[in-house]
């Protein structure tokens, strides 16, 4: 009999949520076969079994969050499966078991095995206090000692909002009075949000850890970042014609499809070099202008939206960006992204046009100062030299952090992206 424990999926991760069991009690488990899904922050990963045997007991039911190192299940010898009782209230797995009769190696007896997920690092917190990945990331970026903060969350837990309030106060040392004043001046809702009721015939869906994290980040962004918005129309007719002529050869040569997304990413990178303030972040008493250009790519998956990052995108060729985006999208949809692949983005590009949108108002991904969307390319009547022609038009929408950027810089940045997309790459 061996016990499998909750893996650590990153340096700052202290807990994980069991999203879904992929095996039922009594089923054979092959070594490295997916055993369960673990959700943490924005990553949901399939975790493989560290050895072969029979799943004899499940300790943690779906939707439950436990610390790293906590027992999640027991796996016994395939020849002697042991008791077949599950942990109390444990749901059955939703995926079918493999055909029976597979050969299984005997596990190590009476041992504890910690599964290591994608991108995991074996490290433990040194302060003994649990903080969420978002809180730790903010603390690192703003050089805040979390042990000095008083938390406003449940049980006195420090939240991301506590960190931002502390940073915005400009304090270099923790002051309870200063933080109390900051909290007192922070905007609060005029009245409580009415509680939802469940009517006959309604269906309830368990909120996954990913959806909870998305909700927290969106509320944090909208309540702490003063959003402003702008849009331009780009005549991408020449770009559309160039891509149509090049896409077959590109696919044969590079092995990936030539889409408009890498073309927009490169145009954004070139424009960021012209307007570096857009590649910045608010840090309370200072603005940090990032040297690296790391472009987050919003990817729609079954459980929500994830934003893997193309690092140093400005140093990559068109084919390099296209291959990297394809790799990240594939990993996102197969739940194989690591926390490192989703960290340190400096601006986000969202291809909302892939869903048919022609205009959108995206929410900024803190601590970034901007997010840009590329909308659907549609044929429209267009005036050229006092004559009307049918042209391919794409809208570009930009949400910006008004603490960092003024409208003039944001508008010139958008015009720069527009100008680059209105010229085919071969003509630049």
C-alpha positions in Angstrom: 0.0 0.0 0.0 1.3 3.5 -0.9 -0.1 6.9 -0.3 0.0 9.6 -3.0 0.1 13.2 -1.9 -0.8 16.6 -3.3 2.0 17.7 -5.6 3.6 21.2 -5.6 3.0 22.7 -9.1 5.4 25.7 -8.6 7.7 27.4 -6.2 5.0 29.7 -4.7 2.2 27.1 -4.7 1.2 25.9 -1.2 -2.1 24.1 -1.9 -4.1 22.5 -4.7 -7.7 21.7 -5.6 -8.7 18.3 -6.8 -10.6 19.1 -10.0 -11.5 15.7 -11.2 -10.6 12.1 -10.5 -9.7 10.2 -13.7 -9.8 6.8 -12.0 -12.4 5.0 -9.8 -11.7 3.0 -6.6 -10.9 -0.5 -7.6 -9.5 0.4 -11.1 -6.0 -0.6 -12.3 -3.6 2.3 -12.6 -0.6 2.1 -14.9 2.6 4.0 -14.1 2.5 7.5 -15.5 -1.2 7.1 -16.5 -3.2 10.3 -15.7 -4.7 9.8 -12.2 -6.4 13.1 -11.3 -6.6 16.7 -12.3 -5.2 19.3 -9.9 -6.2 23.0 -10.2 -4.0 25.7 -8.8 -4.3 29.4 -9.6 -4.8 29.5 -13.4 -3.2 26.1 -14.1 -5.2 22.9 -14.3 -2.9 19.9 -14.9 -3.4 16.2 -15.3 -1.3 14.5 -12.7 0.2 11.0 -13.6 0.4 8.2 -11.1 4.0 7.6 -9.8 3.6 3.9 -10.1 1.3 1.0 -11.1 -1.3 -0.7 -9.0 -4.9 -0.5 -7.9 -6.6 2.6 -6.6 -7.9 1.4 -3.2 -9.0 4.7 -1.5 -9.6 8.3 -2.4 -9.0 10.7 0.5 -9.9 14.0 -1.2 -13.2 14.6 -3.1 -13.5 16.7 -6.2 -13.6 20.4 -5.5 -11.7 20.1 -2.2 -8.5 22.2 -1.6 -5.7 20.7 0.5 -2.1 21.7 1.3 0.8 20.5 -0.7 1.9 17.1 0.8 -1.6 16.1 2.0 -2.6 12.5 1.2 -5.0 12.4 -1.8 -5.3 8.6 -2.4 -3.9 5.2 -1.7 -2.7 2.7 -4.4 -2.2 -0.9 -3.5 -0.7 -4.0 -5.1 -2.6 -5.1 -8.3 -2.6 -8.7 -7.0 -4.2 -7.7 -3.7 -6.2 -4.5 -4.1 -7.4 -4.2 -0.5 -10.5 -2.4 0.6 -12.6 -0.7 -2.1 -14.2 2.0 0.0 -13.8 5.5 -1.1 -13.4 8.5 1.2 -16.6 9.9 2.4 -18.6 11.7 -0.3 -16.0 11.0 -3.0 -17.5 11.3 -6.4 -16.8 8.7 -9.1 -14.4 9.6 -11.9 -15.9 10.8 -15.1 -13.5 9.1 -17.5 -13.7 5.3 -18.3 -11.0 2.9 -17.2 -8.6 1.2 -19.5 -9.2 -2.4 -20.6 -8.6 -4.9 -17.8 -5.8 -7.4 -17.7 -3.0 -4.9 -18.1 0.3 -5.9 -16.5 1.0 -3.8 -13.4 4.2 -3.6 -11.3 3.9 -3.9 -7.5 4.2 -0.6 -5.7 6.6 0.0 -2.9 4.9 -1.1 0.4 3.8 1.3 3.1 5.3 4.3 1.5 4.3 7.9 0.7 4.7 9.2 -2.9 4.4 12.8 -3.9 3.4 13.3 -7.5 5.3 15.9 -9.4 3.3 17.9 -11.9 4.5 19.9 -14.9 7.0 22.6 -14.1 7.0 21.6 -10.4 9.8 22.8 -8.2 10.6 21.2 -4.9 10.6 24.0 -2.4 8.6 25.0 0.6 7.6 28.4 2.0 10.1 29.6 4.6 7.7 31.8 6.6 5.2 29.0 7.4 2.3 31.2 6.3 0.1 30.4 3.2 -0.2 33.0 0.6 -1.9 32.7 -2.8 0.3 32.7 -5.9 -1.2 36.0 -6.9 -0.3 37.6 -3.6 3.3 36.2 -3.7 3.7 37.4 -7.3 2.6 41.0 -6.3 4.9 40.9 -3.3 7.9 40.0 -5.4 7.2 42.6 -8.0 6.7 45.4 -5.4 9.2 44.1 -2.9 6.7 43.9 -0.1 7.4 41.8 3.1 4.1 39.9 3.4 4.8 39.1 7.1 4.4 42.8 7.9 0.9 43.1 6.4 -2.4 42.6 8.2 -4.8 40.6 6.1 -8.4 41.6 5.4 -9.4 38.2 4.0 -11.0 35.3 5.8 -9.1 34.3 8.9 -6.8 37.3 8.5 -5.4 36.1 5.2 -3.5 38.6 3.1 -5.2 39.3 -0.2 -3.9 40.8 -3.4 -6.0 43.9 -2.7 -4.2 44.3 0.7 -0.8 44.3 -1.2 -1.9 46.8 -3.7 -3.4 49.1 -1.1 -0.1 48.9 0.8 1.9 49.7 -2.3 -0.4 52.6 -3.3 0.0 54.1 0.1 3.7 54.7 -0.7 4.8 53.3 2.6 8.3 51.9 3.0 7.6 50.3 6.3 4.4 48.7 7.6 2.1 51.1 9.4 -1.2 49.8 10.7 -2.6 53.3 10.8 -1.6 54.0 7.2 -3.1 50.7 6.0 -6.3 51.4 8.0 -6.5 54.8 6.3 -6.0 53.3 2.9 -8.7 50.7 3.4 -11.0 53.4 4.7 -10.5 55.5 1.6 -10.8 52.6 -0.8 -14.1 52.5 -2.8 -16.8 50.3 -1.3 -20.1 49.2 -2.8 -23.1 51.3 -1.8 -25.0 48.2 -0.7 -24.6 44.5 -0.5 -25.1 42.5 -3.7 -28.4 40.5 -3.5 -27.9 36.8 -2.9 -29.0 34.6 -5.7 -31.8 32.1 -5.2 -32.1 28.7 -6.9 -35.4 28.1 -8.6 -37.0 24.8 -9.6 -35.3 23.4 -12.8 -32.1 25.5 -12.3 -28.7 23.8 -12.6 -25.8 24.5 -10.3 -22.2 24.1 -11.5 -19.3 23.8 -9.1 -17.0 26.8 -9.3 -13.5 25.5 -10.2 -10.3 26.9 -8.7 -9.5 28.4 -12.1 -12.9 30.1 -12.3 -12.5 31.4 -8.7 -9.1 32.8 -9.6 -10.3 34.5 -12.8 -13.2 36.1 -10.8 -10.8 37.4 -8.1 -8.4 38.8 -10.7 -11.2 40.5 -12.7 -12.7 42.1 -9.6 -9.2 43.1 -8.4 -8.5 44.7 -11.8 -11.8 46.6 -12.1 -11.7 47.9 -8.5 -8.1 49.0 -8.4 -7.2 49.9 -12.0 -8.8 53.0 -13.6 -9.6 51.6 -17.0 -9.7 53.8 -20.1 -10.5 52.5 -23.6 -9.8 53.4 -27.2 -10.4 51.8 -30.7 -9.0 52.3 -34.2 -10.0 50.8 -37.6 -7.2 49.3 -39.7 -7.5 48.6 -43.4 -5.7 45.2 -43.6 -6.6 44.5 -47.2 -2.9 44.2 -48.3 -2.1 42.1 -45.3 -5.0 39.7 -46.0 -3.8 39.4 -49.7 -0.2 38.8 -48.6 -1.2 36.1 -46.1 -3.4 34.3 -48.6 -0.5 34.1 -51.0 2.0 33.0 -48.4 0.1 30.6 -46.1 0.5 27.4 -48.0 4.3 27.8 -48.4 4.5 28.9 -44.8 2.8 25.8 -43.6 5.0 23.5 -45.7 8.1 25.3 -44.6 7.4 25.9 -40.9 5.0 23.2 -40.0 2.4 25.5 -38.5 -0.4 27.6 -39.8 0.1 31.3 -40.7 -2.6 33.1 -38.8 -3.1 36.8 -38.2 -2.3 36.5 -34.5 1.6 36.3 -34.8 1.4 39.2 -37.3 -0.5 41.3 -34.7 1.9 40.3 -31.9 4.9 41.4 -34.0 3.2 44.7 -34.8 2.5 45.2 -31.1 6.2 44.5 -30.3 7.5 47.0 -32.9 5.1 49.6 -31.6 6.1 49.0 -27.9 9.7 49.8 -28.9 8.4 53.1 -30.2 6.2 53.7 -27.2 7.9 51.9 -24.2 5.6 53.4 -21.6 2.8 51.1 -22.8 5.1 48.2 -21.6 5.0 49.4 -18.0 3.3 48.8 -14.7 2.1 50.9 -11.8 4.1 50.5 -8.6 2.7 53.0 -6.1 5.3 55.7 -5.9 6.9 54.8 -9.2 6.2 53.4 -12.7 8.3 50.5 -13.8 9.0 50.4 -17.6 9.8 46.8 -18.6 12.8 46.1 -20.7 11.6 42.7 -21.7 8.6 42.5 -24.0 6.6 39.4 -22.9 3.3 39.1 -24.7 0.5 37.2 -23.1 -1.8 35.4 -25.5 -5.4 34.9 -24.2 -6.5 31.3 -24.9 -10.1 30.2 -24.5 -10.3 26.7 -23.0 -13.2 24.6 -21.6 -13.0 25.9 -18.0 -12.2 29.6 -18.7 -9.4 31.8 -20.1 -5.7 31.3 -19.6 -2.9 33.6 -20.7 0.4 31.9 -21.6 3.3 34.2 -22.3 5.5 34.5 -25.4 8.8 35.7 -23.8 11.0 38.2 -25.6 8.6 38.2 -28.5 10.3 41.3 -30.0 13.5 39.2 -30.6 11.6 36.5 -32.5 10.9 36.1 -36.2 7.4 35.7 -37.6 7.9 31.9 -37.9 9.3 31.8 -34.3 6.3 33.6 -32.9 3.9 31.5 -34.9 5.5 28.2 -33.6 5.6 29.4 -30.0 1.9 30.5 -30.1 0.9 27.1 -31.6 2.9 25.3 -28.9 1.4 27.4 -26.0 -2.2 27.0 -27.3 -1.8 23.2 -27.7 -0.4 23.0 -24.1 -3.2 25.2 -22.8 -5.9 23.0 -24.3 -4.2 19.8 -23.2 -3.7 21.2 -19.6 0.1 21.0 -19.8 1.0 24.6 -19.2 3.3 25.4 -16.3 3.1 28.4 -14.0 6.4 29.7 -15.5 4.7 29.7 -19.0 2.0 31.9 -17.6 4.1 34.4 -15.6 5.8 37.7 -16.2 3.6 39.0 -19.1 4.0 42.7 -19.8 1.1 43.2 -22.2 -1.7 40.9 -23.4 -3.1 40.4 -27.0 -6.5 38.8 -27.2 -7.9 37.4 -30.5 -11.5 38.1 -29.8 -12.2 38.3 -33.5 -11.8 34.5 -33.6 -15.2 34.4 -31.9 -16.8 36.9 -34.3 -16.5 40.0 -32.2 -16.0 43.3 -34.0 -15.5 45.5 -30.8 -14.7 44.6 -27.2 -13.7 46.2 -23.9 -11.1 43.9 -22.4 -10.2 43.9 -18.7 -6.5 44.6 -17.9 -4.5 41.7 -16.5 -2.7 43.4 -13.5 0.1 44.4 -13.1 0.2 45.0 -16.8 -0.8 48.5 -18.0 -2.5 47.5 -21.3 -4.4 44.8 -23.2 -5.2 45.0 -26.9 -7.7 43.0 -28.9 -7.8 42.1 -32.5 -11.3 41.9 -33.8 -12.9 40.0 -36.7 -11.7 41.1 -40.2 -14.8 42.1 -42.2 -15.3 43.4 -45.7 -16.8 46.9 -45.6 -17.3 49.9 -48.0 -14.2 52.1 -47.5 -13.4 55.5 -48.9 -10.0 55.6 -50.8 -9.0 58.7 -52.7 -12.6 60.0 -52.7 -13.9 56.7 -54.1 -15.7 53.8 -52.4 -14.1 50.4 -52.5 -14.7 47.1 -50.6 -11.8 46.6 -48.2 -10.9 44.2 -45.3 -11.2 46.1 -42.0 -10.0 45.0 -38.6 -10.8 47.0 -35.4 -8.1 47.2 -32.7 -9.3 47.9 -29.2 -7.1 48.9 -26.3 -7.8 49.1 -22.5 -5.2 51.0 -20.6 -4.3 51.7 -17.0 -4.9 55.5 -16.7 -2.5 55.8 -13.8 0.3 54.8 -16.2 -0.8 56.0 -19.5 -2.6 59.1 -20.8 -4.8 59.0 -23.9 -2.3 60.7 -26.1 0.3 58.0 -25.7 -2.2 55.2 -25.9 -3.7 56.7 -29.1 -0.3 57.1 -30.8 0.5 53.5 -29.8 -2.7 52.2 -31.4 -2.0 54.3 -34.5 1.5 52.7 -34.7 0.0 49.2 -34.5 -2.6 50.1 -37.2 0.1 51.6 -39.5 2.2 48.4 -39.3 -0.8 46.1 -40.0 -1.9 48.2 -43.0 1.3 47.3 -44.8 2.2 43.7 -45.9 5.4 42.4 -44.2 7.1 42.1 -47.5 6.6 45.8 -48.1 8.0 47.0 -44.7 
